Amino acid sequence: MTSRERIRKAINHEETEELPIDLGGTKASGIHVDEYLEVAQMLGLEVGIPKVYDQFQMLARVEEPMLSRFKCDVIQLENVCETWELDNKDWKRWTTGKGHTVQVPGGFAPEYDDEGYLILRNKKGRKVAFMPKKDGLYFERYNDPALAVSADDDHLMDPEEWRKSIPLYRDEELKLLGQRAKDLHNHTEYSVSGGFGKLRMTSTSIFAGHEFTDWLCRLCTDPEYVYEILEATADRAIENLKLYLEAVEPYIDTIFMSTTDYGTQDRELFHPDIFRDLYLPNLKKVNDYVHSHSHAKTMYHSCGSIRNILGYMIEAGVDIINPVQTTAAGMDPAALKEEFGKDLVFWGGGADTQTTLQFGTPEEVRAQVRERIDIFRKGGGFVFNPVHNIQYGVRPENVIAMYDEAIRYGRREDV
């Protein structure tokens, strides 16, 4: 069975003896570049100078030979531009805070401020991100007060103005995406995961002129306005989906739609009824478009406790949920599988990144991997991956133990 066949069976809820495995197939199932290099070093793998394709999360592009070593089944169709308005081209060398040599886009040019912070600016010179001190691991966003609507301001953004502010795919992007997708499909056996990235239903910074905390308030104080903004967002997403699918549809099996988080550690960010009334109809419109114009399954990422909205996500046409944060309230793996497993594919949840993977022993990691495989693989609908990206600081031997056990126990194969 090829990788593509394994994934297709999983996302169609067909059980297989060969467990599908992912590392780096999406922006929420990857690995921090410094961690990537340390895992490769422990394994004795020659991975060259890795490309940091997502400079916000500092994610490494996972390539051969690590994909082969961990017997992965998914490869990501990266967007031309992932973060900070930087096209991933003209790669150059850069040294991380941990002293590793990596590759970054040619337009990536952080500067130090007087306090030693690394500052990134966009093409207009505005500060967009910073990294703490010289040994930092990640960039953090700046919120630009000039773009924000005050919570005390009665001005609300015109929904049509907001729709037009969301950029459409450029012709050169589409041409490159189409060629990349075709090459990955025709010249590898991997399942290709599309990274749509144009569904901006919320943001942790500025959304429709509102800072995130103000936006959460507007959900309660101005629901009609919020619905109009979400509807305009969905309409723009469909405009982009038309362009995107025309370029890549024959070649992708899944499409990573959104990284919006709807949950915290102990509950949803807002009442599930608000999700039902405001978000569900607009997400359904977008998912219906994908399903009527492609064979691809839609994948949504949301951290946190989201059990109380999973039924609404199913109603909205969501096919796959990631990262399955099993340490959050109400996210017990067995209960999730029992209640939602016939309708949702679980892409993640294979090991807890906040607890066992980070702090456990290799044997504790292996035991948890076996437990999660037993729970999630029944009846299909499971792609193995830990909960979210693997962060720097996880002991490399734990990462290796996790994937080796997924191979041994999930496929009955020797490593």
Kinemage of the C-alpha trace (Angstrom):
@kinemage 1
@onewidth
@group {chain A} dominant
@subgroup {mainchain}
@vectorlist {calphas} color= white
{ca met a 1} P 0.000 0.000 0.000
{ca thr a 2} L 1.371 3.426 -0.934
{ca ser a 3} L 1.348 6.463 1.314
{ca arg a 4} L -1.370 8.021 -0.814
{ca glu a 5} L -3.546 4.943 -0.474
{ca arg a 6} L -3.087 4.858 3.307
{ca ile a 7} L -4.159 8.483 3.702
{ca arg a 8} L -7.106 8.111 1.355
{ca lys a 9} L -8.391 5.151 3.322
{ca ala a 10} L -7.995 7.020 6.611
{ca ile a 11} L -9.801 10.164 5.476
{ca asn a 12} L -12.626 8.036 4.081
{ca his a 13} L -12.989 6.155 7.396
{ca glu a 14} L -11.699 2.885 6.009
{ca glu a 15} L -9.715 0.814 8.475
{ca thr a 16} L -6.272 -0.379 7.446
{ca glu a 17} L -3.603 -2.399 9.195
{ca glu a 18} L -1.019 0.143 8.049
{ca leu a 19} L -1.266 3.249 10.223
{ca pro a 20} L -0.951 6.559 8.310
{ca ile a 21} L 1.803 8.789 9.741
{ca asp a 22} L 2.466 12.505 9.365
{ca leu a 23} L 5.353 14.816 10.192
{ca gly a 24} L 5.387 18.186 8.462
{ca gly a 25} L 2.368 17.579 6.266
{ca thr a 26} L 0.646 20.721 7.581
{ca lys a 27} L 1.564 23.926 9.398
{ca ala a 28} L 0.179 22.382 12.599
{ca ser a 29} L 1.846 18.967 12.406
{ca gly a 30} L 5.447 20.003 11.897
{ca ile a 31} L 8.618 20.539 13.867
{ca his a 32} L 10.663 23.526 15.010
{ca val a 33} L 13.799 23.890 12.917
{ca asp a 34} L 16.231 23.659 15.867
{ca glu a 35} L 14.469 20.520 17.103
{ca tyr a 36} L 14.526 19.098 13.580
{ca leu a 37} L 18.290 19.439 13.395
{ca glu a 38} L 18.862 17.897 16.824
{ca val a 39} L 16.611 14.926 16.025
{ca ala a 40} L 18.453 14.457 12.731
{ca gln a 41} L 21.802 14.590 14.520
{ca met a 42} L 20.765 11.904 17.008
{ca leu a 43} L 19.578 9.701 14.153
{ca gly a 44} L 22.727 10.330 12.132
{ca leu a 45} L 20.695 11.707 9.215
{ca glu a 46} L 22.187 14.106 6.693
{ca val a 47} L 19.459 16.697 6.210
{ca gly a 48} L 21.610 19.515 4.864
{ca ile a 49} L 20.696 23.105 5.706
{ca pro a 50} L 16.926 23.083 6.299
{ca lys a 51} L 14.559 25.723 4.954
{ca val a 52} L 12.401 27.598 7.461
{ca tyr a 53} L 9.259 27.842 5.345
{ca asp a 54} L 7.105 29.295 8.170
{ca gln a 55} L 9.088 32.047 9.866
{ca phe a 56} L 6.410 32.747 12.488
{ca gln a 57} L 6.524 29.274 14.029
{ca met a 58} L 10.091 28.686 12.760
{ca leu a 59} L 9.046 25.420 11.141
{ca ala a 60} L 11.457 23.302 9.144
{ca arg a 61} L 10.486 21.948 5.762
{ca val a 62} L 10.615 18.219 6.501
{ca glu a 63} L 12.314 16.464 3.612
{ca glu a 64} L 14.079 13.253 2.806
{ca pro a 65} L 15.666 11.424 4.545
{ca met a 66} L 13.583 12.166 7.680
{ca leu a 67} L 10.310 11.524 5.864
{ca ser a 68} L 11.596 8.079 4.917
{ca arg a 69} L 13.110 7.359 8.340
{ca phe a 70} L 9.781 7.983 10.062
{ca lys a 71} L 7.801 6.381 7.179
{ca cys a 72} L 5.625 9.448 6.717
{ca asp a 73} L 2.733 9.506 4.261
{ca val a 74} L 1.994 13.204 3.708
{ca ile a 75} L 3.819 16.016 1.982
{ca gln a 76} L 2.776 19.637 2.175
{ca leu a 77} L 1.970 21.853 -0.773
{ca glu a 78} L 3.343 25.026 0.755
{ca asn a 79} L 2.020 28.426 -0.181
{ca val a 80} L 4.418 30.736 -1.966
{ca cys a 81} L 4.034 33.181 0.903
{ca glu a 82} L 3.424 31.725 4.376
{ca thr a 83} L 4.215 34.567 6.775
{ca trp a 84} L 5.101 38.237 7.032
{ca glu a 85} L 4.466 38.918 3.309
{ca leu a 86} L 7.682 37.046 2.520
{ca asp a 87} L 7.785 34.923 -0.613
{ca asn a 88} L 9.677 31.706 0.028
{ca lys a 89} L 12.359 32.166 -2.597
{ca asp a 90} L 15.936 33.399 -2.989
{ca trp a 91} L 16.930 31.376 0.070
{ca lys a 92} L 19.902 32.522 2.120
{ca arg a 93} L 21.688 31.313 5.247
{ca trp a 94} L 20.806 32.545 8.716
{ca thr a 95} L 21.816 31.502 12.243
{ca thr a 96} L 19.107 30.689 14.784
{ca gly a 97} L 19.223 31.693 18.429
{ca lys a 98} L 20.476 28.187 19.210
{ca gly a 99} L 23.379 28.544 16.814
{ca his a 100} L 22.086 26.375 13.960
{ca thr a 101} L 22.584 27.355 10.337
{ca val a 102} L 19.296 27.343 8.432
{ca gln a 103} L 17.873 28.843 5.249
{ca val a 104} L 15.378 31.715 5.211
{ca pro a 105} L 13.747 33.685 2.364
{ca gly a 106} L 15.804 36.413 0.733
{ca gly a 107} L 13.427 39.071 2.025
{ca phe a 108} L 13.872 37.923 5.630
{ca ala a 109} L 16.010 40.688 7.151
{ca pro a 110} L 15.469 41.124 10.897
{ca glu a 111} L 17.318 43.896 12.687
{ca tyr a 112} L 18.285 44.324 16.324
{ca asp a 113} L 16.764 47.137 18.328
{ca asp a 114} L 18.453 48.893 21.249
{ca glu a 115} L 17.259 46.241 23.706
{ca gly a 116} L 18.556 43.311 21.668
{ca tyr a 117} L 15.233 42.191 20.210
{ca leu a 118} L 15.076 41.020 16.612
{ca ile a 119} L 12.584 43.138 14.662
{ca leu a 120} L 10.910 42.207 11.364
{ca arg a 121} L 9.339 44.824 9.107
{ca asn a 122} L 6.977 44.384 6.182
{ca lys a 123} L 7.494 45.796 2.703
{ca lys a 124} L 6.143 49.165 3.856
{ca gly a 125} L 8.627 49.324 6.731
{ca arg a 126} L 6.056 48.725 9.477
{ca lys a 127} L 7.092 46.510 12.388
{ca val a 128} L 5.218 43.227 12.143
{ca ala a 129} L 7.075 40.833 14.459
{ca phe a 130} L 9.774 40.529 17.086
{ca met a 131} L 11.858 37.778 18.651
{ca pro a 132} L 12.944 38.114 22.297
{ca lys a 133} L 16.686 38.668 22.664
{ca lys a 134} L 19.407 36.938 20.709
{ca asp a 135} L 18.607 33.374 21.777
{ca gly a 136} L 14.871 33.494 21.031
{ca leu a 137} L 12.996 30.639 19.398
{ca tyr a 138} L 9.938 32.259 17.803
{ca phe a 139} L 8.675 35.531 16.429
{ca glu a 140} L 5.713 37.271 18.024
{ca arg a 141} L 3.282 39.564 16.221
{ca tyr a 142} L 3.044 43.289 16.702
{ca asn a 143} L -0.430 44.762 16.854
{ca asp a 144} L -0.464 48.078 15.038
{ca pro a 145} L -2.704 50.510 16.981
{ca ala a 146} L -3.173 52.523 13.794
{ca leu a 147} L -5.083 49.607 12.259
{ca ala a 148} L -7.262 48.842 15.257
{ca val a 149} L -10.782 50.021 15.959
{ca ser a 150} L -11.087 51.196 19.552
{ca ala a 151} L -13.469 49.246 21.757
{ca asp a 152} L -15.066 52.611 22.570
{ca asp a 153} L -15.360 53.584 18.898
{ca asp a 154} L -18.773 53.213 17.287
{ca his a 155} L -17.174 52.929 13.853
{ca leu a 156} L -17.496 49.469 12.390
{ca met a 157} L -15.701 48.366 9.241
{ca asp a 158} L -17.793 48.071 6.116
{ca pro a 159} L -18.068 44.338 5.299
{ca glu a 160} L -17.446 44.949 1.604
{ca glu a 161} L -14.362 47.007 2.424
{ca trp a 162} L -13.142 44.132 4.580
{ca arg a 163} L -13.794 41.567 1.821
{ca lys a 164} L -11.767 43.545 -0.669
{ca ser a 165} L -8.899 43.957 1.805
{ca ile a 166} L -8.263 40.187 1.801
{ca pro a 167} L -5.844 39.594 -1.088
{ca leu a 168} L -6.623 37.235 -3.929
{ca tyr a 169} L -4.108 34.690 -5.163
{ca arg a 170} L -1.710 36.178 -7.679
{ca asp a 171} L -1.358 34.605 -11.119
{ca glu a 172} L 2.291 33.782 -10.483
{ca glu a 173} L 1.369 32.103 -7.178
{ca leu a 174} L -1.252 29.952 -8.846
{ca lys a 175} L 1.052 28.923 -11.656
{ca leu a 176} L 3.773 27.890 -9.208
{ca leu a 177} L 1.314 26.099 -6.889
{ca gly a 178} L -0.162 24.176 -9.790
{ca gln a 179} L 3.242 23.028 -11.018
{ca arg a 180} L 4.399 22.072 -7.516
{ca ala a 181} L 1.214 20.123 -6.834
{ca lys a 182} L 1.523 18.262 -10.121
{ca asp a 183} L 5.174 17.403 -9.477
{ca leu a 184} L 4.496 16.154 -5.942
{ca his a 185} L 1.603 14.028 -7.160
{ca asn a 186} L 3.310 12.607 -10.224
{ca his a 187} L 6.812 12.083 -8.872
{ca thr a 188} L 6.168 10.887 -5.304
{ca glu a 189} L 3.836 8.396 -3.646
{ca tyr a 190} L 2.967 10.833 -0.847
{ca ser a 191} L -0.500 12.161 -0.241
{ca val a 192} L -0.399 15.883 -1.033
{ca ser a 193} L -1.903 18.218 1.562
{ca gly a 194} L -2.954 21.621 0.273
{ca gly a 195} L -2.426 24.610 2.530
{ca phe a 196} L -5.172 27.028 1.549
{ca gly a 197} L -4.435 29.757 4.107
{ca lys a 198} L -6.999 32.287 2.825
{ca leu a 199} L -9.908 31.599 5.203
{ca arg a 200} L -9.551 34.411 7.733
{ca met a 201} L -12.481 33.794 10.046
{ca thr a 202} L -10.716 35.255 13.094
{ca ser a 203} L -7.249 36.341 14.053
{ca thr a 204} L -5.183 36.603 17.197
{ca ser a 205} L -4.222 40.125 16.153
{ca ile a 206} L -6.245 42.467 13.941
{ca phe a 207} L -9.449 41.114 12.404
{ca ala a 208} L -11.641 43.446 10.350
{ca gly a 209} L -10.042 46.359 12.159
{ca his a 210} L -10.693 44.888 15.607
{ca glu a 211} L -8.130 43.670 18.075
{ca phe a 212} L -8.923 40.144 19.152
{ca thr a 213} L -10.325 41.032 22.585
{ca asp a 214} L -12.600 43.651 21.026
{ca trp a 215} L -13.727 41.129 18.401
{ca leu a 216} L -14.740 38.690 21.135
{ca cys a 217} L -16.827 41.438 22.720
{ca arg a 218} L -18.461 42.251 19.383
{ca leu a 219} L -19.654 38.641 19.157
{ca cys a 220} L -22.043 39.516 21.986
{ca thr a 221} L -22.713 43.219 21.434
{ca asp a 222} L -22.984 43.347 17.618
{ca pro a 223} L -23.936 39.882 16.353
{ca glu a 224} L -25.546 41.108 13.124
{ca tyr a 225} L -22.411 43.063 12.240
{ca val a 226} L -20.194 40.084 13.109
{ca tyr a 227} L -22.280 37.831 10.863
{ca glu a 228} L -21.879 40.265 7.974
{ca ile a 229} L -18.101 40.346 8.463
{ca leu a 230} L -17.899 36.547 8.610
{ca glu a 231} L -20.117 36.288 5.538
{ca ala a 232} L -17.854 38.689 3.651
{ca thr a 233} L -14.860 36.637 4.771
{ca ala a 234} L -16.451 33.423 3.548
{ca asp a 235} L -17.384 35.017 0.224
{ca arg a 236} L -13.780 36.134 -0.301
{ca ala a 237} L -12.559 32.672 0.678
{ca ile a 238} L -14.739 31.163 -2.036
{ca glu a 239} L -13.304 33.605 -4.578
{ca asn a 240} L -9.851 32.401 -3.590
{ca leu a 241} L -10.892 28.758 -3.476
{ca lys a 242} L -12.100 28.976 -7.070
{ca leu a 243} L -8.637 30.120 -8.132
{ca tyr a 244} L -6.808 27.701 -5.854
{ca leu a 245} L -8.755 24.588 -6.793
{ca glu a 246} L -8.516 25.318 -10.487
{ca ala a 247} L -4.736 25.193 -10.034
{ca val a 248} L -4.272 22.213 -7.689
{ca glu a 249} L -7.508 20.202 -7.352
{ca pro a 250} L -6.475 17.069 -9.290
{ca tyr a 251} L -3.426 16.567 -7.110
{ca ile a 252} L -4.419 17.135 -3.452
{ca asp a 253} L -6.257 14.797 -1.069
{ca thr a 254} L -6.725 17.212 1.828
{ca ile a 255} L -6.904 20.958 2.155
{ca phe a 256} L -5.786 22.666 5.375
{ca met a 257} L -8.381 25.402 5.633
{ca ser a 258} L -7.850 27.321 8.849
{ca thr a 259} L -5.607 27.699 11.894
{ca thr a 260} L -8.219 29.590 13.924
{ca asp a 261} L -8.281 28.532 17.582
{ca tyr a 262} L -11.726 28.284 19.159
{ca gly a 263} L -10.712 26.792 22.502
{ca thr a 264} L -8.748 27.453 25.670
{ca gln a 265} L -7.427 24.885 28.115
{ca asp a 266} L -10.756 24.495 29.903
{ca arg a 267} L -13.528 25.689 27.556
{ca glu a 268} L -14.386 27.276 24.234
{ca leu a 269} L -13.368 30.895 23.672
{ca phe a 270} L -17.030 31.852 23.431
{ca his a 271} L -20.393 30.189 23.936
{ca pro a 272} L -21.097 27.340 21.502
{ca asp a 273} L -24.414 28.994 20.564
{ca ile a 274} L -22.436 31.914 19.126
{ca phe a 275} L -20.433 29.506 17.009
{ca arg a 276} L -23.670 27.867 15.835
{ca asp a 277} L -25.376 31.128 14.935
{ca leu a 278} L -22.504 33.152 13.469
{ca tyr a 279} L -19.732 30.821 12.339
{ca leu a 280} L -21.454 27.606 11.300
{ca pro a 281} L -23.448 28.984 8.326
{ca asn a 282} L -20.406 30.712 6.861
{ca leu a 283} L -18.054 27.782 7.374
{ca lys a 284} L -20.667 25.534 5.767
{ca lys a 285} L -20.777 27.783 2.714
{ca val a 286} L -17.004 27.430 2.305
{ca asn a 287} L -16.886 23.682 2.925
{ca asp a 288} L -19.801 23.072 0.573
{ca tyr a 289} L -17.854 24.843 -2.153
{ca val a 290} L -14.812 22.623 -1.614
{ca his a 291} L -16.900 19.460 -1.607
{ca ser a 292} L -18.808 20.404 -4.754
{ca his a 293} L -15.694 21.420 -6.694
{ca ser a 294} L -13.102 18.836 -5.594
{ca his a 295} L -12.556 15.433 -4.049
{ca ala a 296} L -10.452 16.946 -1.243
{ca lys a 297} L -11.357 16.656 2.420
{ca thr a 298} L -11.337 19.829 4.529
{ca met a 299} L -9.068 20.038 7.568
{ca tyr a 300} L -9.519 22.552 10.378
{ca his a 301} L -7.084 23.244 13.175
{ca ser a 302} L -8.190 24.408 16.587
{ca cys a 303} L -6.298 24.121 19.821
{ca gly a 304} L -7.974 23.772 23.167
{ca ser a 305} L -11.244 22.480 24.503
{ca ile a 306} L -13.687 22.414 21.569
{ca arg a 307} L -15.845 19.384 22.290
{ca asn a 308} L -19.002 21.490 22.581
{ca ile a 309} L -18.633 22.825 19.030
{ca leu a 310} L -17.472 19.653 17.282
{ca gly a 311} L -21.050 18.730 16.411
{ca tyr a 312} L -21.505 22.120 14.800
{ca met a 313} L -18.233 21.710 12.901
{ca ile a 314} L -19.535 18.422 11.525
{ca glu a 315} L -22.763 20.180 10.529
{ca ala a 316} L -20.635 22.812 8.785
{ca gly a 317} L -19.002 20.104 6.681
{ca val a 318} L -15.626 19.862 8.400
{ca asp a 319} L -14.023 16.510 7.539
{ca ile a 320} L -10.806 16.513 9.590
{ca ile a 321} L -9.928 18.043 12.952
{ca asn a 322} L -6.411 18.826 14.165
{ca pro a 323} L -4.478 18.779 16.527
{ca val a 324} L -6.864 16.951 18.922
{ca gln a 325} L -5.625 18.528 22.155
{ca thr a 326} L -6.394 15.658 24.487
{ca thr a 327} L -5.107 17.458 27.604
{ca ala a 328} L -7.827 20.113 27.355
{ca ala a 329} L -11.117 19.831 29.242
{ca gly a 330} L -13.656 17.491 27.674
{ca met a 331} L -11.169 16.169 25.103
{ca asp a 332} L -10.800 12.610 26.383
{ca pro a 333} L -9.593 10.534 23.415
{ca ala a 334} L -11.928 7.574 23.904
{ca ala a 335} L -14.958 9.822 24.376
{ca leu a 336} L -14.081 11.870 21.280
{ca lys a 337} L -13.727 8.753 19.158
{ca glu a 338} L -16.965 7.278 20.459
{ca glu a 339} L -19.035 10.425 19.909
{ca phe a 340} L -17.519 11.923 16.763
{ca gly a 341} L -15.390 9.204 15.159
{ca lys a 342} L -17.937 8.267 12.482
{ca asp a 343} L -17.986 11.822 11.137
{ca leu a 344} L -14.588 13.347 11.931
{ca val a 345} L -11.085 12.250 11.040
{ca phe a 346} L -8.672 12.822 13.920
{ca trp a 347} L -5.357 14.123 12.591
{ca gly a 348} L -3.230 14.304 15.721
{ca gly a 349} L -3.657 13.312 19.336
{ca gly a 350} L -0.997 10.608 19.028
{ca ala a 351} L 1.057 11.934 21.954
{ca asp a 352} L 0.550 14.862 24.327
{ca thr a 353} L 3.056 17.619 23.594
{ca gln a 354} L 2.266 19.505 26.810
{ca thr a 355} L 2.918 16.514 29.068
{ca thr a 356} L 4.209 13.094 28.010
{ca leu a 357} L 6.246 14.021 24.933
{ca gln a 358} L 7.838 16.968 26.701
{ca phe a 359} L 8.431 15.535 30.164
{ca gly a 360} L 8.010 11.759 29.966
{ca thr a 361} L 10.552 9.013 29.446
{ca pro a 362} L 10.871 7.288 26.053
{ca glu a 363} L 9.017 4.282 27.443
{ca glu a 364} L 6.186 6.505 28.711
{ca val a 365} L 5.989 8.042 25.252
{ca arg a 366} L 5.814 4.615 23.626
{ca ala a 367} L 3.070 3.505 26.020
{ca gln a 368} L 0.968 6.558 25.232
{ca val a 369} L 1.450 6.053 21.497
{ca arg a 370} L 0.148 2.478 21.788
{ca glu a 371} L -2.820 3.640 23.834
{ca arg a 372} L -3.787 6.360 21.348
{ca ile a 373} L -3.437 4.068 18.349
{ca asp a 374} L -5.745 1.532 20.007
{ca ile a 375} L -8.335 4.268 20.585
{ca phe a 376} L -8.244 6.255 17.377
{ca arg a 377} L -7.558 3.741 14.602
{ca lys a 378} L -10.719 1.659 15.023
{ca gly a 379} L -12.897 2.092 11.973
{ca gly a 380} L -10.342 4.291 10.239
{ca gly a 381} L -10.374 8.060 10.480
{ca phe a 382} L -6.977 8.535 12.134
{ca val a 383} L -3.678 9.970 10.947
{ca phe a 384} L -0.895 9.669 13.503
{ca asn a 385} L 0.735 12.886 14.661
{ca pro a 386} L 1.350 14.354 18.104
{ca val a 387} L -0.784 17.194 19.425
{ca his a 388} L 0.388 20.151 17.304
{ca asn a 389} L 3.945 20.981 16.205
{ca ile a 390} L 6.954 19.486 17.977
{ca gln a 391} L 8.605 22.330 19.848
{ca tyr a 392} L 12.241 22.953 20.596
{ca gly a 393} L 13.225 21.487 23.958
{ca val a 394} L 11.583 18.097 23.549
{ca arg a 395} L 14.255 15.491 24.065
{ca pro a 396} L 15.139 14.089 20.628
{ca glu a 397} L 15.002 10.550 22.000
{ca asn a 398} L 11.323 11.122 22.837
{ca val a 399} L 10.549 12.228 19.294
{ca ile a 400} L 12.323 9.172 17.931
{ca ala a 401} L 10.559 6.885 20.414
{ca met a 402} L 7.183 8.318 19.394
{ca tyr a 403} L 7.570 7.747 15.670
{ca asp a 404} L 9.377 4.429 16.031
{ca glu a 405} L 6.541 3.114 18.195
{ca ala a 406} L 3.969 4.345 15.674
{ca ile a 407} L 5.816 2.322 13.036
{ca arg a 408} L 6.317 -0.792 15.172
{ca tyr a 409} L 2.876 -0.891 16.797
{ca gly a 410} L 0.861 0.857 14.116
{ca arg a 411} L 2.293 -1.000 11.133
{ca arg a 412} L 3.947 -4.042 12.710
{ca glu a 413} L 7.158 -3.044 10.959
{ca asp a 414} L 10.729 -2.972 12.146
{ca val a 415} L 12.492 0.365 12.262
